[in-house]
Amino acid sequence: QLQLQESGPGLVKPSETLSLTCTVSGGSISSTNYYWGWIRQPPGKGLEWTGNIYYSGSTFYNPSLKSRVTMSVDTSKNQFSLKLSSVTAADTAVYYCARGLSSSWNYFDYWGQGTLVTVSS
Amino acid sequence: DIQMTQSPSSLSASVGDRVTITCRASQSISSYLNWYQQKPGKAPKLLICAASSLQSGVPSRFSGSGSGTDFTLTISSLQPEDFATYYCQQSYSIPYTFGQGTKLEIK
């Protein structure tokens, strides 16, 4: 059974960089059939797609965040990561990592449990 | 960006009721439409992909339909475990976008 687990600081100061890692177990991150994504959810609000990364390192980011987002993948550790720079209170959210199926139809079929990141001084 | 609009935003219903949630895209997305269920404090769970394809393990009382710009999620007979928030998501073009959610509550 595939599992994803987010990890990283739960508190980040304004203007600093948020860094999260997603560890994948029960399957390989190095598959051409899948991509790996980050989706966030501000408290009490809806879901926002942040971006996707393929094991090759190819990335697609949400234009609303593009200048601040960097994603990377470490196939040796079966992990992928998210960095979001210059954070503000608006970046406070539960951050989910997820697996996307790269077939004729794209969808996220496995999700991590999510981790709350609060931006506050 | 493609805007996804769900209706209603909230819905009260009883166990055994038939419920329909609508999702409208701001432009045609073919059948690139997914439905997720989210319970409080939990990650979203994929119910339906490609507008009408039921994910493995999801009860058959859930069904999806539509193509182009208009889509529906139907629950044929509500069960207690179905009370949750439902989101549609388009995967036709980047940025992927979600509807604002429909909160299904017990009447």
Interface residues (C-beta under 8 A of the other chain):
Chain A: I39 G46 L47 E48 W49 F60 N62 P63 S64 Y96 A98 L101 S104 W105 N106 Y107 F108 D109 W111 G112 Q113 G114
Chain B: D1 S31 Y32 N34 Y36 K42 A43 P44 K45 L46 C49 A50 S53 Q55 Y87 Q89 S91 I94 P95 Y96 T97 F98 G99 Q100 G101
